[in-house]
Amino acid sequence: MLVGDSLRRLDVPLYSRIMEDVLKNIKDILLKEGIHLRNQADEWMMTYGEKKLNGLRNSQSDQLFLRLINTLAEQLTESPDTTHTNDHLQSWVSDASQFAAQNDHSLHGALQVLKYTRLAIWKRMEREFEDRRLDESGLLTAGCRIDLAMDEAIIAFMKQFLKNQDNLLQAAHQSIRELSVPVVPVFDGVAILPLIGEIDTDRSHFIMDNTLKRSMDLRLNYMIIDVSGIMNMDTYVARELYQITQSLKLIGIKAYLTGLQPLVTQTIVSLGISFKEIDTFGSVQQALEHIGVVSHLQKTKDLNTPS
């Protein structure tokens, strides 16, 4: 019969005190052997055929690992709802997810490290209980506390990791939208807005907001909206273009529409859409000539050309 089982049967209070001492000892072991546990986790990963991620193991990741071990070890002797332990966990989650994002690590790779960290801790606790000849109920008690804390860490890490990924995707989407709606200044007070591809509700709102903002920032007098890259135009797109031109007009900017394709023009006529309040031109150059930019540039060129 195991020593722990005998003591528990004979003297429950004494067994409880022994278990408290054992848990404190295991806590001290985990705190002391953090790097060894990290090495053990790596060995388990290799044993089960998991490849180490390139760049995952470095001094910063070791520090994060030790902080996690410290947080888990605290759970062996403290209540699960201890405030400062939860604070330590949230701080670790924030830093670990940021580290994963900065080093372009996958969620799968990070979770594999946590998986084998749990295994390394369990194996170390098993050895301690075997050396002390304590029964498995004590091991289950310690393991349950470790598992609860580890599960909380994994869930919190996953949530923060996915949130970070979503933020990165949103930032990338924003960059793509900005690149798809470039307001290009070509001369003092004059800019071109080339539109290409499909225009949906989300993009139309962004075109409106970005065009007005950039026009104000550049202090424009004229905006040439070139739609030669739009192959299809329905009533929705036509209405959005009209609203953009009218919004520019309200802030003192004259808008011109250029590049209407023949097929688009036929569609506009068949739909009964009217652009009679908007000056249209076949090309950007024609609009620039109308504004006087081309002739001004030619005069400047003539003045700078030696006689």
DAUR-V69373 format. One record per pair of residues at least 6 apart in sequence whose C-alpha atoms are under 8 Angstrom apart, sorted by the first residue. I is the first residue (numbers start at 1). J is the second residue. Records with the same first field share a line. If there is no record, write none. Layout:
# DAUR-V69373
I = J  J
This chain:
# DAUR-V69373
2 = 133  134  135
3 = 132  133  134  135
4 = 15  133  134  135
5 = 134  135
7 = 14  15
8 = 14  15  16
19 = 138
20 = 77
23 = 76  77  142
24 = 76  77
26 = 73  125  128
27 = 73  74  76  77
28 = 73
30 = 37  69  70  73  121
31 = 66  69  70  73
34 = 65  66  69
35 = 62  66
37 = 117  120  121
38 = 62  65  117  120
40 = 117  120
41 = 113  116  117  119  120
42 = 52  113  116
44 = 116  120
45 = 51  52  112  113  116
46 = 52
53 = 105  109
55 = 103
56 = 103  105
61 = 99
64 = 92  95  96
67 = 92
68 = 89  92
71 = 85  88  89
72 = 146  149  150
73 = 146
74 = 85
75 = 85  145  146  149
76 = 142  145  146
80 = 145  149
89 = 153
90 = 156
93 = 153  156  157  160
94 = 157  160
96 = 157
97 = 157  160  161  164
98 = 161  164
100 = 106  110  161
101 = 161  164  165
107 = 158  161
111 = 154
114 = 154
118 = 147  150
122 = 143
125 = 139
126 = 139
129 = 135  136  139
177 = 203  206
178 = 210
180 = 195  196
181 = 193  194  195  207  210  211
182 = 193  194
183 = 191  192  193  194  211  214  215
184 = 191  192  193
185 = 191  192  218
186 = 192
187 = 293
188 = 220
189 = 218  219  220  221  222
190 = 220  221  222  223  224
191 = 220  222  223  224
192 = 223  224  225  226
193 = 211  223  224  225  226
194 = 225  226  227  228  229
195 = 225  226  227  228  229  230
196 = 227  228  229  230
197 = 229  230  231
198 = 230  232
199 = 237
200 = 237
204 = 240
208 = 244
212 = 247  248
215 = 223
220 = 253
221 = 252  253  254
222 = 253  254  255  256
223 = 253  254  255  256
224 = 255  256  257  258  284  287
225 = 255  256  257  258
226 = 257  258  259  260  283  284
227 = 257  258  259  260
228 = 258  259  260  261
229 = 259
230 = 261
231 = 261  263  264
232 = 263  264
233 = 264  267  268
234 = 267  268  271
235 = 268  271  273
238 = 273
242 = 275  278
245 = 254  255  256  278
248 = 254  255
249 = 255
255 = 278  279
256 = 278  279  280  281  287
257 = 278  279  280  281
258 = 280  281  282  283  284  287
259 = 281  282  283  284
260 = 282
268 = 274
280 = 287
281 = 287
285 = 294
288 = 294
289 = 295
